[in-house]
Amino acid sequence: MGQFSILVEKENFTFAAAHFLLFHDGACERVHGHNYRAWIELSGTLEENDYVLDFLAIKPILKAICDRLDHRVLLPKDNPHLKIDEVEGSIEARYRNFRYCFPAADVVLLPIRNTSAELLAQYICKEFKQEVNRRFQTAHLGVIRVGVEESFGQAAVYEERYPDPA
């Protein structure tokens, strides 16, 4: 028997966010922003209602994840070379000779090593999986693919088996 998949890509799965990348050679990008777009593809067998997962159930999950990232500074809290502290209502991030200070309310500390589109896609996938596990104990999914586009024609995709075999 074949496998089915659904693709959910809506105009409101967007988030405008600032970030900077840290490179293995010690270089660091300037703080800059993107108007990101996200999408998700779910593959699996059909549920008893003859769909992979209800579109109406998926859309608010992905929208809520995007909303948490919207109009924020994204910082990778798992990067061992970036020192992050909260100081008097501000988030201070230090990397080598660079020091950044942002209002704490404007920052999202992400459990990733870098804020690349690839790792943002992986983060969104993880968040999506957690919410699906919480809401739907009977999801018959096989693969989750998440795409994050940081500018037109420039996107990263992360794919993971569901449930994670590890």
N, CA and C of each residue as an Amber inpcrd file, in Angstrom:
protein
   498
   0.8410000  -1.1850000   0.0000000   0.0000000   0.0000000   0.0000000
   0.8790000   1.2390000   0.0000000   0.4500000   2.2670000  -0.6530000
   1.1920000   3.5190000  -0.7320000   1.1030000   4.3330000   0.5380000
   1.8150000   5.4230000   0.5190000   1.8130000   6.3370000   1.6590000
   1.2370000   7.6710000   1.2110000   0.5210000   8.3090000   2.1090000
  -0.0720000   9.6010000   1.8380000   0.7330000  10.6890000   2.5350000
   0.6390000  11.9030000   2.0140000   1.2440000  13.0430000   2.7040000
   0.3710000  14.2710000   2.4870000   0.4890000  15.1830000   3.4320000
  -0.1990000  16.4660000   3.3130000   0.8310000  17.5680000   3.4950000
   0.6300000  18.6510000   2.7970000   1.5030000  19.8140000   2.8720000
   0.6730000  20.9900000   3.3540000   1.1660000  21.6580000   4.3920000
   0.4590000  22.8130000   4.9330000   1.4010000  24.0050000   4.8450000
   1.0460000  24.9190000   3.9520000   1.8720000  26.0950000   3.6780000
   0.9270000  27.2880000   3.5300000   0.8390000  28.0970000   4.5600000
  -0.1040000  29.2090000   4.5750000   0.6470000  30.5350000   4.6620000
   0.0060000  31.5860000   4.1950000   0.6360000  32.9110000   4.1960000
   0.8720000  33.4500000   5.6040000   0.1880000  32.9200000   6.6090000
   0.3830000  33.4300000   7.9650000   1.3420000  32.5680000   8.8050000
   2.0040000  31.6090000   8.1850000   3.0450000  30.8510000   8.8860000
   4.3670000  31.5890000   8.6990000   4.4240000  32.7850000   9.2390000
   5.5840000  33.6550000   9.0610000   6.0430000  34.1890000  10.4120000
   7.3010000  34.5930000  10.4390000   7.8120000  35.3050000  11.6100000
   8.9690000  36.1870000  11.1570000   8.9370000  37.4250000  11.6220000
  10.0110000  38.3780000  11.3650000  10.9130000  38.3450000  12.5910000
  12.1750000  38.0320000  12.3770000  13.0660000  37.8710000  13.5250000
  14.4790000  38.2960000  13.1710000  15.1950000  38.7520000  14.2070000
  16.6070000  39.1080000  14.0670000  17.4550000  37.9620000  14.5990000
  18.6390000  37.8310000  14.0350000  19.5720000  36.8010000  14.4970000
  20.9660000  37.1300000  13.9750000  21.9260000  36.3410000  14.3750000
  23.2660000  36.3720000  13.7920000  23.8160000  34.9610000  13.8760000
  24.6710000  34.6210000  12.9350000  25.2780000  33.2920000  12.9150000
  26.7030000  33.3640000  13.4380000  27.0920000  32.3160000  14.1280000
  28.4610000  32.1560000  14.6070000  29.1130000  31.0750000  13.7490000
  30.3370000  31.3280000  13.2800000  30.9950000  30.3920000  12.3850000
  32.1460000  29.6690000  13.0700000  32.4570000  28.4880000  12.5670000
  33.4850000  27.6500000  13.1860000  34.8700000  28.2970000  13.1880000
  35.1070000  29.2320000  12.2810000  36.4200000  29.8940000  12.2210000
  36.5110000  31.0970000  13.1630000  35.4640000  31.3320000  13.9520000
  35.4620000  32.4410000  14.9020000  34.7730000  33.6890000  14.4000000
  34.3800000  33.6930000  13.1420000  33.6850000  34.8560000  12.5870000
  32.2480000  34.9020000  13.1210000  31.6640000  36.0770000  13.0360000
  30.3030000  36.2840000  13.5260000  29.6110000  37.2640000  12.5850000
  28.4080000  36.9180000  12.1690000  27.6380000  37.8370000  11.3300000
  27.1710000  39.0390000  12.1390000  26.8560000  40.1040000  11.4220000
  26.1740000  41.2310000  12.0570000  24.7420000  40.8100000  12.3650000
  24.1700000  41.4580000  13.3680000  22.7580000  41.2130000  13.6570000
  21.9570000  41.6960000  12.4490000  21.0860000  40.8420000  11.9820000
  20.2340000  41.1860000  10.8390000  18.9240000  40.4160000  10.9830000
  17.9880000  40.6860000  10.1180000  16.6840000  40.0420000  10.2250000
  16.2110000  39.4380000   8.9280000  15.2220000  38.6000000   9.0630000
  14.5630000  37.9630000   7.9250000  13.0600000  37.9680000   8.1730000
  12.3330000  37.9090000   7.1030000  10.8980000  37.6350000   7.1530000
  10.7390000  36.1700000   6.7720000  10.8100000  35.3120000   7.7780000
  10.7940000  33.8700000   7.5760000   9.3940000  33.3830000   7.2210000
   9.3680000  32.2890000   6.4710000   8.1300000  31.5530000   6.1960000
   8.3810000  30.1010000   6.5490000   7.4010000  29.4510000   7.1270000
   7.5340000  28.0420000   7.4780000   6.4420000  27.2300000   6.7880000
   6.7180000  25.9660000   6.5820000   5.7140000  25.0340000   6.0710000
   5.9950000  23.6640000   6.6830000   5.0070000  22.8080000   6.6120000
   5.1640000  21.4620000   7.1660000   4.5190000  20.4450000   6.2340000
   5.1610000  19.3010000   6.1030000   4.6150000  18.1840000   5.3420000
   4.6010000  16.9660000   6.2600000   3.4620000  16.2920000   6.3040000
   3.2990000  15.1060000   7.1380000   2.9730000  13.9220000   6.2500000
   3.7100000  12.8390000   6.4390000   3.4490000  11.6150000   5.6880000
   3.0220000  10.5310000   6.6590000   2.1280000   9.6660000   6.1950000
   1.6790000   8.5730000   7.0500000   0.5110000   7.8460000   6.4310000
  -0.0450000   6.9530000   7.2120000  -1.2230000   6.2210000   6.7620000
  -2.4650000   7.0310000   7.1270000  -3.5440000   6.7060000   6.4800000
  -4.7810000   7.4300000   6.7300000  -5.3710000   7.0310000   8.0750000
  -5.9070000   8.0310000   8.7710000  -6.6540000   7.7610000   9.9950000
  -8.0410000   7.2650000   9.6170000  -8.8400000   6.9260000  10.6110000
 -10.1810000   6.3950000  10.3470000 -11.0730000   7.3760000   9.5990000
 -10.7500000   8.6750000   9.6460000 -11.5300000   9.6730000   8.9110000
 -11.0070000   9.9000000   7.4990000 -10.1060000   9.0450000   7.0400000
  -9.5500000   9.0800000   5.6890000  -8.6790000  10.2950000   5.4190000
  -7.9310000  10.7550000   6.4220000  -6.9070000  11.7680000   6.1970000
  -5.6990000  11.4530000   7.0750000  -4.5420000  12.0340000   6.6980000
  -3.3120000  11.8150000   7.4560000  -3.4400000  12.4720000   8.8270000
  -3.7750000  13.7390000   8.8460000  -4.0810000  14.4890000  10.0610000
  -4.9170000  15.6800000   9.6100000  -5.8720000  16.0490000  10.3800000
  -6.8070000  17.1050000  10.0240000  -6.0830000  18.4470000   9.8340000
  -6.2490000  19.0620000   8.6700000  -5.6670000  20.3810000   8.4000000
  -6.0360000  21.3810000   9.4900000  -7.2960000  21.3300000   9.9360000
  -7.7630000  22.2760000  10.9480000  -7.0390000  22.1010000  12.2780000
  -6.5180000  20.9270000  12.5240000  -5.7620000  20.6830000  13.7590000
  -4.3110000  21.1230000  13.6280000  -3.7640000  21.0270000  12.4360000
  -2.3440000  21.3320000  12.1980000  -2.0810000  22.8300000  12.1640000
  -2.9470000  23.5600000  11.4890000  -2.6970000  24.9860000  11.2590000
  -2.4720000  25.7890000  12.5370000  -3.2960000  25.6480000  13.5640000
  -3.0340000  26.4670000  14.7640000  -1.7500000  26.0890000  15.4920000
  -1.3080000  24.8400000  15.3550000  -0.0590000  24.4340000  16.0090000
   1.1260000  25.1510000  15.3760000   1.2200000  25.0960000  14.0470000
   2.3370000  25.7530000  13.3660000   2.2580000  27.2720000  13.5100000
   1.0610000  27.8140000  13.4760000   0.8850000  29.2620000  13.6420000
   1.3670000  29.7090000  15.0240000   1.0450000  28.9540000  16.0610000
   1.4590000  29.3040000  17.4230000   2.9850000  29.2700000  17.5580000
   3.6310000  28.3100000  16.9170000   5.0980000  28.2430000  16.9560000
   5.6870000  29.4710000  16.2750000   5.1710000  29.8130000  15.1090000
   5.6530000  31.0060000  14.3960000   5.4180000  32.2690000  15.2270000
   4.2670000  32.3640000  15.8660000   3.9460000  33.5430000  16.6740000
   4.9240000  33.7270000  17.8300000   5.3910000  32.6240000  18.4190000
   6.3550000  32.7230000  19.5290000   7.7040000  33.2750000  19.0670000
   7.9990000  33.1370000  17.7740000   9.2720000  33.6130000  17.2260000
   9.1580000  34.9950000  16.5840000   7.9450000  35.4450000  16.3760000
   7.7020000  36.6720000  15.6070000   8.1320000  37.9230000  16.3720000
   8.8220000  38.8040000  15.6680000   9.3020000  40.0780000  16.2000000
  10.1560000  39.8850000  17.4480000  11.0620000  38.9330000  17.3510000
  11.9820000  38.6290000  18.4430000  13.4130000  38.5470000  17.9130000
  14.3320000  38.6040000  18.8370000  15.7400000  38.3090000  18.5570000
  15.9360000  36.8510000  18.9360000  16.4270000  36.0510000  18.0080000
  16.6220000  34.6200000  18.2460000  18.0760000  34.3690000  18.6400000
  18.2670000  33.8020000  19.8180000  19.6180000  33.5060000  20.3010000
  19.7540000  32.0100000  20.5650000  20.8860000  31.4220000  20.1530000
  21.1160000  29.9900000  20.3670000  21.7320000  29.7210000  21.7360000
  20.9430000  29.2570000  22.6840000  21.4620000  29.0930000  24.0450000
  22.3860000  27.8880000  24.1930000  22.4150000  26.9800000  23.2000000
  23.2640000  25.7900000  23.2980000  24.6160000  25.9370000  22.6030000
  24.9630000  27.1400000  22.2070000  26.2740000  27.3510000  21.5850000
  27.2990000  27.5690000  22.7080000  28.2990000  26.6980000  22.8150000
  29.2530000  26.8080000  23.9200000  30.1320000  28.0530000  23.8530000
  30.1870000  28.7130000  22.7040000  31.0410000  29.8940000  22.5370000
  30.2920000  31.2060000  22.7780000  28.9790000  31.1390000  22.9410000
  28.1710000  32.3230000  23.1740000  27.7660000  32.3450000  24.6480000
  28.1920000  33.3590000  25.3520000  27.8470000  33.4900000  26.7740000
  26.6210000  34.3890000  26.8760000  25.5590000  33.8760000  27.5030000
  24.2970000  34.5970000  27.6120000  23.9580000  34.7760000  29.0860000
  23.6650000  36.0280000  29.4660000  23.2700000  36.3470000  30.8370000
  22.0830000  37.2890000  30.8120000  21.2680000  37.1890000  31.8490000
  20.2040000  38.1790000  32.0310000  20.7000000  39.1910000  33.0520000
  20.7050000  40.4610000  32.6400000  21.2240000  41.5390000  33.4800000
  20.1960000  42.6620000  33.5190000  19.5630000  42.8500000  34.6690000
  18.6180000  43.9550000  34.8760000  17.5740000  44.0760000  33.7680000
  16.8960000  42.9700000  33.4680000  15.8310000  42.9990000  32.4690000
  16.3070000  42.9640000  31.0310000  17.5940000  42.7660000  30.8400000
  18.1490000  42.6690000  29.4970000  18.8520000  41.3250000  29.3250000
  18.9350000  40.8990000  28.1030000  19.7210000  39.7190000  27.7730000
  21.0200000  40.2060000  27.1510000  22.1110000  39.7970000  27.7600000
  23.4320000  40.1650000  27.2610000  24.0590000  38.9140000  26.6480000
  24.4870000  39.0240000  25.4070000  25.1330000  37.9190000  24.7050000
  26.5380000  38.3640000  24.3190000  27.5220000  37.5190000  24.6640000
  28.9090000  37.8530000  24.3530000  29.5620000  36.7220000  23.5600000
  30.2350000  37.1250000  22.4980000  30.9760000  36.1800000  21.6540000
  32.2900000  36.8590000  21.2760000  33.3780000  36.2970000  21.7650000
  34.7030000  36.8870000  21.5580000  34.6860000  38.3540000  21.9600000
  34.9810000  39.2700000  21.0300000  34.9950000  40.7000000  21.3480000
  33.6510000  41.3890000  21.1040000  32.6460000  40.6170000  20.7360000
  31.3240000  41.1820000  20.4480000  30.4530000  41.1040000  21.6970000
  29.6910000  42.1670000  21.9330000  28.7370000  42.1990000  23.0480000
  27.4230000  42.7710000  22.5340000  26.3490000  42.0360000  22.7660000
  25.0220000  42.4480000  22.3360000  24.1400000  42.5430000  23.5710000
  23.2650000  43.5320000  23.5980000  22.3460000  43.6940000  24.7210000
  20.9500000  43.9760000  24.1470000  19.9800000  43.1430000  24.5450000
  18.6110000  43.2460000  24.0440000  17.6420000  43.2400000  25.2260000
  16.5000000  43.9150000  25.1120000  15.4790000  43.7870000  26.1580000
  15.0660000  42.3140000  26.2820000  14.9950000  41.8110000  27.4910000
  14.6880000  40.3880000  27.7070000  13.3620000  39.9850000  27.0520000
  12.3770000  40.8580000  27.0560000  11.0730000  40.5350000  26.4690000
  11.1390000  40.3620000  24.9520000  12.2030000  40.8550000  24.3360000
  12.3420000  40.7680000  22.8840000  13.1720000  39.5760000  22.4200000
  13.6210000  38.7510000  23.3500000  14.5430000  37.6550000  23.0260000
  13.8700000  36.3060000  23.2360000  14.1420000  35.3830000  22.3190000
  13.7820000  33.9840000  22.5050000  15.0860000  33.2010000  22.5460000
  15.3330000  32.5310000  23.6670000  16.5080000  31.6750000  23.8090000
  16.1280000  30.2810000  23.3100000  16.7410000  29.8840000  22.2110000
  16.3810000  28.6210000  21.5750000  17.3630000  27.5160000  21.9620000
  16.8830000  26.2970000  22.1600000  17.7570000  25.1740000  22.5190000
  18.4660000  24.5920000  21.2920000  19.2220000  25.4540000  20.6120000
  19.9700000  25.0580000  19.4150000  21.3620000  25.6780000  19.4870000
  22.3030000  25.2010000  18.6410000  23.6850000  25.6930000  18.6430000
  23.8850000  26.9530000  17.8090000  23.0180000  27.1610000  16.8420000
  23.1480000  28.3060000  15.9490000  21.7690000  28.6110000  15.3960000
  21.5560000  29.8130000  14.9180000  20.2300000  30.1880000  14.4230000
  20.1660000  30.1210000  12.8990000  20.7580000  29.0750000  12.3420000
  20.6730000  28.8440000  10.9040000  19.2580000  28.4010000  10.5440000
  18.8950000  28.5610000   9.2990000  17.5730000  28.1160000   8.8430000
  17.4080000  26.6180000   9.0600000  18.4950000  25.8580000   8.9110000
  18.4410000  24.4130000   9.1110000  18.0450000  24.0720000  10.5500000
  18.7170000  24.7220000  11.5040000  18.4260000  24.4180000  12.9060000
  17.1020000  25.0190000  13.3620000  16.6740000  26.1130000  12.7440000
  15.3320000  26.6310000  13.0350000  14.2680000  25.6420000  12.5550000
  14.4860000  25.0310000  11.3950000  13.5440000  24.0160000  10.8960000
  13.4920000  22.8250000  11.8520000  14.6480000  22.4040000  12.3530000
  14.6820000  21.2960000  13.3080000  13.9570000  21.6750000  14.6030000
  14.1770000  22.8860000  15.0840000  13.5040000  23.3700000  16.2970000
  11.9850000  23.3720000  16.1100000  11.5120000  23.9010000  14.9910000
  10.0710000  23.9440000  14.7250000   9.5080000  22.5290000  14.6590000
  10.2350000  21.6120000  14.0510000   9.7990000  20.2180000  13.9810000
   9.6430000  19.6360000  15.3840000  10.6310000  19.8700000  16.2410000
  10.5780000  19.3520000  17.6120000   9.3720000  19.9210000  18.3650000
   9.1600000  21.2230000  18.2470000   8.0190000  21.8610000  18.9080000
   6.6960000  21.2970000  18.3800000   6.6310000  21.1050000  17.0660000
   5.4200000  20.5670000  16.4480000   5.1590000  19.1500000  16.9510000
   6.1890000  18.3210000  16.9800000   6.0350000  16.9420000  17.4520000
   5.5310000  16.8910000  18.8950000   6.0780000  17.7430000  19.7420000
   5.6430000  17.7610000  21.1410000   4.1560000  18.0810000  21.2460000
   3.7070000  19.0270000  20.4550000   2.2990000  19.4130000  20.5110000
   1.4030000  18.3300000  19.9170000   1.8510000  17.6900000  18.8280000
   1.0760000  16.5840000  18.2520000   0.9750000  15.4450000  19.2630000
   2.0820000  15.1310000  19.9330000   2.0610000  14.0650000  20.9460000
   1.1030000  14.4000000  22.0820000   1.0410000  15.6680000  22.4490000
   0.1560000  16.0870000  23.5300000  -1.3180000  16.0050000  23.1200000
  -1.6130000  16.3890000  21.8720000  -3.0100000  16.4780000  21.4310000
  -3.5670000  15.2020000  20.8190000  -2.7180000  14.4470000  20.1240000
  -3.2020000  13.2970000  19.3450000  -2.3910000  12.0550000  19.6870000
  -2.9360000  11.2040000  20.5010000  -2.2320000   9.9750000  20.8410000
  -2.2990000   8.9470000  19.7130000  -3.1730000   9.1530000  18.7420000
  -3.3690000   8.1430000  17.7000000  -2.8930000   8.6060000  16.3270000
  -2.0080000   9.5740000  16.2550000  -1.5240000  10.0330000  14.9480000
  -0.7590000   8.9010000  14.2690000  -1.0370000   8.6530000  13.0050000
  -0.4020000   7.5880000  12.2290000   0.6440000   8.1770000  11.2910000
   1.5090000   9.0100000  11.8160000   2.5000000   9.6860000  10.9840000
   3.7510000   8.8320000  10.8220000   4.3990000   8.9880000   9.6740000
   5.6540000   8.2940000   9.4220000   6.8200000   9.2560000   9.3480000
   6.6020000  10.4140000   8.7020000   7.6730000  11.3920000   8.5060000
   7.1020000  12.7930000   8.6580000   7.8780000  13.6500000   9.2950000
   7.5610000  15.0790000   9.3850000   8.6750000  15.8260000   8.6720000
   8.3100000  16.7080000   7.7590000   9.2630000  17.5860000   7.0740000
   8.8630000  19.0200000   7.3500000   9.8370000  19.8210000   7.7830000
   9.5850000  21.2300000   8.0540000  10.5340000  22.0530000   7.1970000
   9.9890000  23.0650000   6.5460000  10.8000000  23.9910000   5.7740000
  10.7700000  25.3750000   6.3950000  11.9090000  26.0370000   6.3450000
  12.0170000  27.4220000   6.8020000  12.7000000  28.2070000   5.6920000
  11.9820000  29.1810000   5.1700000  12.5030000  30.0470000   4.1140000
  12.8770000  31.3790000   4.7450000  14.1520000  31.7810000   4.5700000
  14.5500000  33.0600000   5.1580000  14.4780000  34.2000000   4.1630000
  14.4430000  33.8890000   2.9030000  14.1700000  34.8740000   1.8560000
  13.7180000  34.0960000   0.6280000  13.1170000  34.7870000  -0.3020000
  12.5510000  34.1300000  -1.4760000  13.6010000  33.2630000  -2.1620000
  13.2670000  31.9930000  -2.3360000  14.1580000  31.0710000  -3.0330000
  15.3220000  30.5520000  -2.1990000  15.3090000  30.7940000  -0.8930000
  16.4170000  30.3920000  -0.0210000  15.8190000  29.7710000   1.2390000
  15.8040000  28.4250000   1.2710000  15.1290000  27.7300000   2.3600000
  15.9400000  26.5170000   2.8090000  15.6560000  26.0680000   4.0160000
  16.2340000  24.8410000   4.5570000  15.0890000  23.9130000   4.9420000
  15.3420000  22.6180000   4.8620000  14.3280000  21.6170000   5.1780000
  14.9180000  20.6200000   6.1700000  14.1400000  20.2750000   7.1660000
  14.5160000  19.2430000   8.1260000  13.4580000  18.1590000   8.0800000
  13.9060000  16.9030000   8.0630000  12.9920000  15.7610000   7.9870000
  13.3180000  14.7950000   9.1150000  12.2640000  14.2450000   9.7330000
  12.4600000  13.3220000  10.8450000  11.3710000  12.2720000  10.8280000
  11.7450000  11.0500000  11.1600000  10.7510000   9.9840000  11.2980000
   9.8880000  10.2560000  12.5260000   8.6570000   9.8470000  12.4560000
   7.7410000  10.0220000  13.5830000   7.1160000   8.6750000  13.9130000
   7.0990000   8.2160000  15.1050000   7.8250000   8.8410000  16.2120000
   9.3140000   8.5950000  16.0400000  10.1040000   9.4220000  16.7130000
  11.5570000   9.3240000  16.6190000  11.9800000   7.9340000  17.1050000
  12.7180000   7.1740000  16.2560000  13.1090000   5.8170000  16.6470000
  14.0880000   5.7760000  17.8110000  14.7510000   6.9040000  18.1180000
  15.7540000   6.8950000  19.1950000  15.1330000   6.8890000  20.5670000
